[in-house]
Amino acid sequence: MTAVSKVGSAVDELRLALADDAAFEAWYRRTVSTVYSYLLSRCRSADLAEELTQETYAAAIAKRNSYDGRSETTSWLCGIARHKLADHFRANQRGDRRRIRLEVRQIEIAASAHEPSGFDELVIAEALESLPPLQRAMLTFVAFDDLSVADAGRLIGKSHAAAQSLLQRARDGFRRAYRGEKAA
């Protein structure tokens, strides 16, 4: 069998599986254990592996036109599953960061309820206001909004390298202003 006929038969296999309920059922039964095993071996949770397997098949159906047949459908499905797992881990990481920030804010609020002075908040606000606008924007996006340097840079129209430099200058300027030091 030539490479072209292999590609054509793999694409045809997927097309036929999506065109008929019985063919889909057979294709699904043939491929699902591989996809599920792939996910389970990486996430170690049967419930999560089942959920991500479902998401994988839903995405495969939605992206069926992107399948070019150069690999087995199970390889293609495992590639989609890998992206679904990465999406899951990224969402968990964002959720953990949000939860931690919320807990820290609650601790800060509870602590400030016992402190009569908001001096620190005033000094922080003044130090932030002392920065040039783009530096203030970079520091705000990265420190408060938890954006990556690249994402914050894109928001203000800077390359990644320029955003890195801008953030470093913002951190240095903020540190000096917070400590009450004069600019060098």
C-alpha positions in Angstrom: 0.0 0.0 0.0 1.4 3.4 -0.9 1.6 6.4 1.4 -1.1 8.2 -0.6 -3.5 5.3 -0.3 -2.8 5.0 3.4 -3.6 8.6 3.9 -6.7 8.3 1.8 -7.9 5.2 3.7 -7.3 6.8 7.1 -9.3 9.9 6.1 -12.0 7.7 4.6 -12.1 5.6 7.8 -12.8 8.8 9.8 -15.3 10.1 7.3 -17.2 6.8 7.3 -17.2 6.6 11.1 -18.7 10.1 11.3 -21.3 9.5 8.6 -23.0 6.5 10.2 -24.0 5.7 13.8 -23.0 2.0 13.6 -19.7 2.9 12.0 -19.0 5.5 14.6 -19.8 3.0 17.4 -17.3 0.5 15.9 -14.6 3.2 15.4 -15.2 4.6 18.9 -15.0 1.1 20.5 -11.8 0.4 18.5 -10.1 3.7 19.6 -11.5 4.7 22.9 -9.4 2.3 25.1 -6.2 3.8 23.6 -7.3 7.4 24.2 -8.5 6.6 27.7 -5.3 4.7 28.6 -3.2 7.5 27.3 -5.0 10.0 29.5 -5.3 7.8 32.6 -1.5 7.1 32.5 -0.9 10.9 32.6 -3.5 12.2 35.0 -4.0 9.1 37.3 -7.7 9.9 37.8 -10.3 7.7 36.2 -13.0 10.4 36.4 -10.7 13.0 34.8 -9.6 10.5 32.2 -13.2 9.8 31.3 -14.1 13.5 31.1 -11.1 14.3 29.0 -11.8 11.3 26.7 -15.3 12.7 26.1 -13.8 16.1 25.4 -11.3 14.6 23.0 -13.9 12.9 20.9 -16.1 16.0 20.9 -13.1 18.0 19.7 -12.2 15.4 17.1 -15.7 15.5 15.7 -15.5 19.3 15.6 -12.0 19.2 14.0 -12.6 16.3 11.6 -11.7 18.5 8.6 -8.2 19.0 10.1 -7.4 15.3 10.0 -5.1 14.8 7.1 -4.6 11.0 7.4 -0.9 11.1 7.7 -1.1 9.3 11.1 -3.4 6.7 12.5 -6.7 8.1 13.9 -5.6 6.9 17.4 -2.4 9.0 17.1 -4.5 12.0 16.0 -6.9 11.4 18.9 -4.1 11.1 21.4 -2.7 14.4 20.1 -6.0 16.0 20.7 -6.1 14.4 24.2 -2.7 15.8 25.0 -4.0 19.3 24.3 -7.1 18.6 26.4 -4.9 17.5 29.3 -2.7 20.6 28.9 -5.8 22.8 28.9 -7.0 21.0 32.1 -3.6 21.6 33.9 -3.5 25.2 32.8 -7.0 25.8 34.1 -6.1 24.2 37.4 -3.0 26.3 37.7 -5.0 29.5 37.1 -7.6 28.4 39.6 -4.9 27.6 42.2 -3.3 31.0 41.7 -6.7 32.8 42.0 -7.5 30.8 45.1 -4.2 31.6 46.7 -4.5 35.3 45.8 -8.0 35.3 47.3 -6.7 33.7 50.5 -3.9 36.2 50.7 -6.3 39.1 50.3 -8.6 37.7 53.0 -5.6 37.4 55.3 -4.6 41.0 54.4 -8.1 42.3 55.0 -8.3 40.5 58.3 -4.9 41.8 59.3 -5.7 45.4 58.2 -8.9 45.3 60.3 -6.6 45.1 63.3 -4.2 47.8 62.1 -5.4 51.4 62.4 -3.2 52.7 59.5 -3.4 52.1 55.8 0.1 53.6 55.4 1.5 50.6 53.4 -1.3 50.7 50.9 -0.8 54.5 50.5 3.0 54.0 49.9 2.3 51.2 47.4 -0.2 53.4 45.5 2.1 56.4 45.5 5.1 54.2 44.3 3.0 52.7 41.5 1.7 56.2 40.5 5.3 57.5 40.3 6.1 55.1 37.4 5.8 56.1 33.8 2.5 54.9 32.3 3.9 52.0 30.3 6.0 50.7 33.2 2.9 51.1 35.5 0.8 49.1 33.0 3.4 46.3 32.7 3.8 46.0 36.4 0.0 46.1 36.9 -0.7 43.5 34.2 2.0 41.1 35.5 1.6 41.6 39.3 -2.1 42.2 39.7 -3.7 40.5 36.6 -1.2 37.6 36.6 -0.6 37.9 32.9 2.6 36.5 31.4 5.2 39.0 30.3 4.5 38.1 26.7 0.8 38.6 27.1 1.2 41.9 28.9 3.7 43.0 26.2 1.2 42.2 23.5 -1.5 44.3 25.3 0.7 47.4 25.2 2.2 46.7 21.8 5.7 45.6 22.8 7.8 42.6 21.8 8.6 40.0 24.4 12.2 41.4 24.8 10.9 44.9 25.1 8.3 43.9 27.6 10.9 42.0 29.7 13.0 45.2 29.8 10.1 47.4 30.6 9.0 45.1 33.4 12.5 45.1 34.9 12.6 48.9 34.8 9.1 49.0 36.4 10.2 46.7 39.2 13.4 48.7 39.8 11.5 52.0 39.8 8.7 50.7 42.0 11.3 49.3 44.5 13.1 52.7 44.6 9.9 54.7 45.0 8.6 52.3 47.7 11.8 52.7 49.7 11.8 56.5 49.2 15.0 56.4 47.2 15.8 58.9 44.4 16.1 57.6 40.8 19.6 56.9 39.8 
